[in-house]
Amino acid sequence: MHQPVRSLTHDEKRAAEAAFRGAPFDPKWSDAARKIYLGISSAVANQRQNAFKDIVLPNTKPLGKPATQESKAPTRVKSRLW
């Protein structure tokens, strides 16, 4: 079914703008605004994820095992106030 085209309400416009900016959702907005916010947020997140998945950096090696910090005994630092 084809739905008639209508203009967005004020809170729907604000929800769309917030979704594109990555701003949080305002719980005062309507259910229609929530649907717009969730739809745009999801699409933007998928687009960002897909944009970076095929990037290969030149001359990179796989990272090895992360270095572990050895526990050191606390040291006392003497300081002079004057």
C-alpha angles and dihedrals in degrees: 000000000000116000120212116254115252136173119258119255121241095262091045090055091048091049091051092049091047092050092052092047094045092241120151123268117258109227090212090071121100127261089256090054089049091054091050092047094049093046095050094041091052093048093048092049092050091047092051091047093050092046093062103035096082098045113117118188116218121245096010125147126203112267115254129218111315115255115253122221115237114225110247127198111254113261125218116232118200114209132186118222094196 
